[in-house]
Amino acid sequence: MVLIVGLGNPGSKYAQTRHNMGFRVIDLLSEETGIEVSKEVFNGLLGRGKIFNQDVLLFKPTTFMNLSGTAVQQVVHYFKVDINDIIVCFDDMALAPGHIRLRIQGSSGGQKGMQNIIDQLSTDKIKRIRVGIGEPSDNVIDYVLSKPLKEEAPLIDEAVSKAVEAIKEAMKSSFEKAMTLYN
């Protein structure tokens, strides 16, 4: 069972903000695979299905970003998901809009939702796909909770699409192969 988690904040107020890239990846993956992500359980929205004949859980924690690990931990324990079978998608200010970066492990890079997952699961050996949103010129909180600029929107849409393609490649072959193709 593979668990694919998209990080974001719940509610229409945050729907199209930079901080919701993980939710956008899950939404597009859901649309493309037909896996409906609507069951309210484990402090989030869950969908279950198959991608390339592999059992998959798609999950969007609704605990708000900084407490994402609490919800993820519940899903991991309930479904007995192996740490090696988790992929987390989230926004990253260190990457320019339009870019993605896949990693097998490492620090959270300051992303508090990912840090909470690392803390709750007691490991940084969690696969992740970072979606670039660019760096703010001043207030970080205002920046991540605002919508991308008009000129950034197509680049971010492209990055979300690339992240979905990378997940499909990881499911079809391996995460390492996806890294070589999409990094």
Sequence and secondary structure as in RCSB ss.txt:
>XXXX:A:sequence
MVLIVGLGNPGSKYAQTRHNMGFRVIDLLSEETGIEVSKEVFNGLLGRGKIFNQDVLLFKPTTFMNLSGTAVQQV
VHYFKVDINDIIVCFDDMALAPGHIRLRIQGSSGGQKGMQNIIDQLSTDKIKRIRVGIGEPSDNVIDYVLSKPLK
EEAPLIDEAVSKAVEAIKEAMKSSFEKAMTLYN
>XXXX:A:secstr
 EEEEE    STTTTTSGGGHHHHHHHHHHHHHT    EEETTEEEEEEEETTEEEEEEEE S GGGHHHHHHHH
HHHHT  GGGEEEEEEETTS TT EEEESS   TT HHHHHHHHHHT S  EEEEEE    SS HHHHHTS   T
TTHHHHHHHHHHHHHHHHHHHHT HHHHHHHH 
